[in-house]
C-alpha cells in the first residue's frame, strides 16, 4: 500500500545559537564532499552516499546513481533528503579554560551540516548525465598538478560508463542547517577549542570555528 507522507513532518533539532543561514550555508553546499541521499519509499528508507553539484541559480543538487542501484526506480514518498556535511571533530573538555575554573565541563562534538529537502527528479538521459559527470570531474580535479579529464579516456569506454549510471536532481524546497561550533561557550573556551583543534591537526574544524563564532569579548 502506498503511503503519502505529509510535507515538513521531519525537522532537525537546531538551537538558536547553532542556526546558520545565508552565505555560510551557500558555501557549504557549493564546497561539500559526498552527501547522503535518503528517500522514504513504500518498502522503507533507502540511502546512498553520493557527490553532488550544487546549482545556486536553479536551486538544485545534481548527482548520479549506479543503474543497478534501484533507489532511482523506487518512487520517493514526499520529499527526498540530502544530508550535507562540513568539518566535524571531537571536542575535549581539557581544551576549555573553564575546566580550570570550576571543572563543570564535558566532552562534545562540533560539526557543520545541512539537511536539504526537495523533490527528486530522475534523468535517464546520456546527454544530461555526461554533462553532470564533466561538471563533477572538473570540480574535483581542479587545482591538481595533472588534472584528469573525461576526454583522457577512450570515447567508447566513457559511453559504456555513462550507460551504467542514471542522473538524479533534487529540486530544493527547504534547507535546515546547523553549525555547532561552540557558540554557546565563553570566549576563552572557544579560543581554547580552536587552539586544541589546530594543535591536534584538525585545521578544517578550527577554521570553521574562526569563521562562525564571534570574537571573544
N, C-alpha and C positions, 0 to 999 in steps of 0.2 A: 504494500500500500504506500503510495506516495504521500509524503507529509510536506506541506508548505509551511516553512518556518517564517514567523514574522520578522521583519527587519528590526535591527537595533535591539535584539534580545541579548547580545553579548557586549560586555563592557570591560575594559581594562581598568584595574584599580590604579588611580593616579592622584595622590595627594597634591594639593595646590602647589606646594613648593617644588615638586618634581615635574610639573607640567611644562611642556615645551611647545613652541609653535613658530611660525614664520620661517626665517631663513635657516635657522638651525635644523628644522625638520626637512626643508628642501635639500640642504647639503647632505643630510643622512641618506635620503632617498637617491640622490644623484651619485653618491660615492660608496654605497654599501657593497659588501661582497655578495655571497649567496644568501637566499632567504627561503623561508618555509612557505610553500603554497598549501593551504588547508581548505578542504571543501567538505561540507556535510552532504552526504548522498543517501539515497534510500537504503543503502547497505551499510551505512555508518560513516565515520570520519575517514578521510584519505589525506595523506600528506606527502609532499615531495620537496626536497631541497633543490633549489634552482637559482642560477644567476638571472638577474633581471636588468633590463634597461628602463630607466625612468624617463618619461616624456612630460616635462612640466607644462607644456602648452596644451597637449591633448589630455593631460591628467590620467596617464595610463602607466602601467608596468607591463613590459613585454618580455616574454621568455619562450622556452620550448620544452616539450616533454618527449621522451622516447616514445615512438609509436606503440611499442609493446607495453608501455605504462598506461593502463586503461583509465587513469584518472580523467583524462580528457574526454573519454566516452561516457563517463558517469555524470548525468546532469546534477549540477550543484543546487541544493535546496537553499534558497535565499542567497545571501551574499557569500562570496568566497573571501578568504582571509589570507593575506601575505604578512608574515612576521619578519620585519627587517631589523637587523641588529647592528649596533655600532660596537665600540670597545666595551669590555667588561672586566672586572677584577675583584678578587677577594680583598677586603679592607680589614687590616689587622687593628685591633684596639690599641696595640702598642704604639701606633703612629699618632694617636690623639694626645695633644697637650693636656687635656683634661684628665687623662689617666693618672698623671702625677698629682693632680689637684684633689680628686675625690675617688678615683678608681671605679666609678659607676659607668663603665663602658663595656660594650660587647662587640663581637665581630659583625660585619655586614657585607653586602655585595653592592658595588657600584656598577651601573650599566646604562646603556643607551639603547632604546628600542622604539619602534613604531609599529602599530597594528594598522595595516592598510586594508580596508574593506572595499569590495566592489563587485560588479557583475563580470563573470568570467566569459570571455568570448574565445572560441576555438578558430584558428586559421590553418586549415589543412590545404595550404597553398604554397607550392615550392618557391614562388617569387617572393612572397611575404616572408617566408622562413629564411631564405637566403639573405635578404636584406637585414633581418634581425641578426643572423649569425655574423655577418660582416660588422654590424654595429658592436656586438659583444666582443668580437675579436679585436677590433681597433681600440676599444676602450681598455681592455686588459693587456694588450700588447704595447700600448703607448708608453714611451719612456724606457723601453728595454733596449739594450745595446744593438741587438739584431732582431727587431720585431718580426714575428711570423705573420704572413698574410694568407687569406683564403686562396689567393691566386698562386701561392707557392706550391699547392698540391695539384695533382692532375685533375682536369675538369671532370672526367668520368668518375673519379673517386669521390669528389665533392658531391656530384649529383646523386651518387648512391647514398652518401651520408645524409643528405637532405631528405631523401625519401624515407629515412629511418626515424625522422623526428616530425613533430607536429607543433605548430605555433600556438601560443596562448597569449591573451591580453586581458589584463584586469582594468576595467573602466572604473576608476576610483570614485566611490560615493562618500567616503568619510575616512579620516585618519585620526587615530588616537595615539599620542606619543608620550613617552616617559623618559626623562633624562635624570636618573637617580645618581647624583654626583656630589653627595654630602652637603647639599644646600641647606639642610636642617641642622648643620653643626656650627659651632662658633668658629670665627675666623681662624683662630690659632689651630684648631683641629683640622680645618680644611688645608691649611698650609702644611701641616704635618702629614696628611694623607698624600698630598701632591709630592712632597719630598720622598716619602716612603715608596710610592709607586715608581718614581724616577730612579731611585737607588736600586730597586728590585728589577729594573729593566723594562717596566711597563710604561713606556713613554706615551703610548697612544691614549690610555685612560687618563694619565696625568694631563696631557694636552687637552683632552675633552673637558676636564675639570677647569683648567685655566680659562677656556673659552666660555664656560657656562656659569660658574659660580661667581658671585660678586666679590670684589676685593675685600679683605678683612678691614673692619673699621678700626 
